[in-house]
Each structure stands twice: as C-alpha cells, then as structure tokens.
Amino acid sequence: MTYLMVAPNGARKTKIDHPALPVTSPELVQTALACWEVGAQGLHAHIRNADQSHLLDAGRYRELLALLKETVPALEVQVTTEAAGIYQAPEQRQLVLDLRPDWISLSVREMAREPDSKVVRDFYAELSQSQIRIQHILYDADDLRQLFEWIDQGVVLRPASLSILWVLGRYSSDGNSDPAELNQVETTLQALGTDIPEQVMVCAFGLGQIPCLIEAAKRGWDCRVGFENGWWKQDGSIAQDNADLLQDLRDQLGQREMIV
C-alpha cells in the first residue's frame, strides 16, 4: 500500500497564498485530524512565528506534538529541520538534539554545508543512538551520491529501513514539477543496485503535484502531498484545504491504493 504523508504548510507560504493554509498549532491539529480521517498516515510538521514566518523552536514543537498526540494519537508526526534560508546547520542540529523527536526530515544538502566532517559524523551518531528516525531529503542525484558516500564512510549508519524523500520541481524555472522527472529518479536509484533505500517517497511542487504522485505510486513509491508543495488538484482546480487535496490524490490512485 502507498504510504501517504501530508505536508500542510511548509516554510514559505502564508494565508495570503491560500486562506486555508494552517499556521497556528490549533489549525495544524485541525488539519491533521481532517487529513487522518481521509487516509493520511503521517504528518510533516512545520511551525510558524506570529508573523507566519518559518520557525525552528523546540518548545513550540513540544506543544504541537503534545496536542497532536492527544487529538490524533495514531498519526505519525515528522518534524522538519528545514533551513528555509533562515537557519544554519548548527541551529538545525541543535533543534533536534534539544527536542529529540521520534522522526525528523533532514536535508542532505543542508547538512553537507558543515565543513567539519567530525561534527557531521557525531551528529548522525547521536541520532542513531537516540533511535531518531530520519527521512533524508534529496533534490538531485548529487544529494543521493553524498548520502551514500556518507554511508560508505560510516558517517551515516544505515538503519534497517533507509528512508529518502525525493523533491521534484523545487528549483525548476516555473516552480512546477513534471512526471517525466521520475524517469531520472528511477535511473539514479537503479544505479544503486541492491542498495536501493527501503522507503522512497516523492513530493512535487506546483501544478504537477498530483500527476507526479500518481506516477510515483505506480512505481511503488510513497507520496507526500499538501499545501507545502501546491494546492492544485488533478483537474487543475484549487483544493479547499489539505484534506480536499489528499482526497483528490486518493481518488486518482483508486481503491487498490487506498489505505484502510
């Protein structure tokens, strides 16, 4: 079955972009519950300042995680460490070490900005010892090569289930993604031979979000969907909210792909 994660807000979009984009903790909890009810298994969590700007803060995350645990206890929650042009690698690492959540997303590209390889090695070792699950964020083949170079060097200890999220369209000229991009993803992964990660998840920006995710699911990969990446449904109309967008994806995948 396709694992469905919802990414309801991200780091950059605000209510000016879409009025239903959740920015407060109560709004995120309400969104999480609505998405759980239509099939989400996981939530990619971002928190915001009062001005809706991106925030990495352990205290605020603790509050959100407690509310989510109380309201949607079966929903898996992944904490973002995204820099978003605001934070540097030491601040990103410190958030994780202060919060020690069950699950994080971590950009290979952002972690590679640290010039001291020992710092990187020690950080990943601490995550492994603390049994913090990592989803490694990749934007291109170079990111994948960097991840496996770290694995070969013992900087990243490969877990029993290695998880990656491949991001499509983030740096495209028009901010959109295209299902054809998945051919390059598949070719790059196939070059790993037997080392292919146990979980490959895809997210896709812009108008191509749903078409890309449909194609990803056909290839046996998992899907991350939500307003972080766009709000256009398969027919080009704008979703009312994240749950509406998720439902559209499930409708397109068909009953055989639906989570029960």
Secondary structure, DSSP 8 states (H G I E B T S, - for coil): ---EEE--STTT--TTT-TT---SHHHHHHHHHHHHHTT--EEEE-EE-TTS-EE--HHHHHHHHHHHHHH-TTSEEEEE---TTT--HHHHHHHHHHH--SEEEEEHHHHTT-S-HHHHHHHHHHHHHTT-EEEEEESSHHHHHHHHHHHHHTSS---SS-EEEEEESTTSTTS---TTHHHHHHHHHHTTGGG--SEEEEEE-GGGHHHHHHHHHHTT-EEEESTTT--B-TTS-B-SSHHHHHHHHHHHH-GGG---
